[in-house]
Amino acid sequence: MPGSRTPSAARVVVGVSGSPGSLTALRRAADEAQRRGAELWPVLAWEPPAGDLFARRSPAAAVMLPQWELLARERLLRALCDVFGGTHTGVPGQALVARGAPGPALVRTADRPDDVLVVGAGARGRLHRALWPSVGRYCLARAACPVLAVPPSPLQRALTTAHRRNALRLRLDTGRVEREFETARPDD
């Protein structure tokens, strides 16, 4: 992304993973950066598949680290293209690929009081919450700046339901999907 950074420039830092919720958060963060006259910093955090401890101890993992980082960069570029139609976001800033767990990486990046950290706040069930900690909750508890938690698009629930019904080979209630589509706002 074009634009040079000045030390005192306000930033809107946003966590991006490529998920539908993170794409919604990225779009909202771009709007927020433009409204505030701030820089947009999309951040994709990544970890080696077996974790950092394994990567430090395994020679094979050490060989793969550059490839895994390249895949993370490609995923970030794909997310930018999905939301903006290209890598230009319309606001100055820079895209970052950070090695580490998403929550700590985002909190480390959004380390100034005048930053705003934007994260997706997806609806999650008890089992999901127990197995995978929430990046949004981590950031809300530990960030040194304001955190904006963006709810998922209303269409996301309909899409999840459709995928679940398809996986269980149940008939899709197209009338319900159509009603939800009609009630969704165009900017979601």
N, C-alpha and C positions, 0 to 999 in steps of 0.2 A: 504494500500500500504506500502511496506517495505521502510525503510530508515529513518534515524534520521535527524532532521533538525538542522543545525547550524545557529546562528543568522545572519550571513552575506551571506548565500547561496542565489544565484539568483533564482527567482521563475518565472514560467509561470503559471499564474492563469487563469482558463478558466471557463466560465459560462456554466453549463450543465442543461438542462431541460428534456432531453429525446426526444426532437423534432429532426427531421432529420437535421435541420440547426445546432443545438447544437452538434449533433454527428459529423458532418463535422468539426466544430470548435474544438472539443475534439481531433480528429485525427490530425488536423493541429497543435494544441498546443503541443501534444506529440512529433511531429516532431521538432517543434521549441525548446522545452526543451532539446531534445537530441542534436540538433545542437549547442545550447548555453552551454551545460553542466549544465543545471539548473534543479531544481526540478519542477515537475508537480503537480499543485494543482487544481484538478477539484472541483468546488463549485456548489452545488445545493441549491438555495435559495427557501424557502417556507414560506407561510403565512397561517394562519387559513382560512378556506373557507369564512367566513363572515368578515374577517379582524381582526387585532389586537385589535382594540377598543372593538369590540363585544366580543372577547375572554377574555379580561380583566374583562368585566362586567358580563359575563354569567358563572354560576357555571357548566352548562352542557358542555360548550366549554372547560373549564379548565380540565374537566375529559378526554376530547378527545385529548388534546394536545400531550400526549405521543404517541398515535396511529397515529396522523397526522405526527409527526416527524419520526416514524418508516416507514410510507409509503414513505416519502421523501427519507429516507436512501435506501429503496428497489428500488426506481426509479433511484437513483444514481448508485447503484450496477448494475442494469439492463443496464444502459447506458454504463458503463465500460465493461460489458460482450458483449454488442452489438458491440462495437468498437474494443476491444482487445481480445475477446474470453474468458475473465476471468477478475479478478480484478487486475492482474499484468499488469502494463502499459509498462514495459521495462525501465522505468526511475524512479529514487527515487522521493519521494514526499508524499503527503497525500491528501486524499479525505475529503472534508468538507461538512457538511449539515448546512446551516446558516438560522436562522429564520429571515425573513424580506423580503422586496421587492427586486427583483433581482439586479437592478441597484445599490442601496445603499450598499447591501451586498457585491457585487463584488468590488466596490470602497473601502469599508472598508478593505477587505481582501488584495487587491493589493495596499498596502499603502506605499511601499518603492520605491524610485526612480529607483532602479535596477530591479524591477519587470516588467513583460510584462503581460498585461491583454488581453486575447483573447475572443472575443464575436462573435456570429453569426450575420451576417448582411443580413437578409432575405429581399427579395423584398416584399414591402407592398404597398397596395393601399391607397388612401386618407381616405376612411372610416375606414379601419383597423387602420391607423395611428391616426385618431381622437379618436377612442374608446380605444385603447390600446397604451400607450406610449412605445416608443422604448427603450429597455435596452441598445442597442448599442449607441444610441445618448446620453443617460444619461451618460454612461461611458466615451464616447469621450469628453463630456463637463466637467466632474468633476474628472477624474482620475489623480492621481499624478504621473503616470508612462505612458510609451507608451502603446497605445491600438491598437491591431491588429483586424480589423473587417474582418471576413472571409465570403465571399459571399456563397450563397447556391450552392449546386451541380447543374449542368445544368439539371440533371435528375429530380430534385425536381419540376421544372416548368411543365415538362411532366406528372409527377405523380399528381400534383395539377389539371391540365387540365383533366386528366383521371377521377379523383374523381368527379370533377364538372360535366363532361359529364354524368357520371354514375348516379349521384344524379338527374340530369335533364332527365334521361332516353333517352339520345341521343346516337347515334351510335358512337363508338370509332374509330377514324382514326388510325388503327394499323400501316399503312405505315409511318405516321408522327412520331409515337412513335419509330418505328424501326430506322428511319433516325436519330432521336435525340440520340438514344442509340448508334448508330455507330459512331457519331461524338464526344461523350463524352470521355474524357480522362480516362484511367483505374484507376487513383488514386483519382477520385472524389467520 
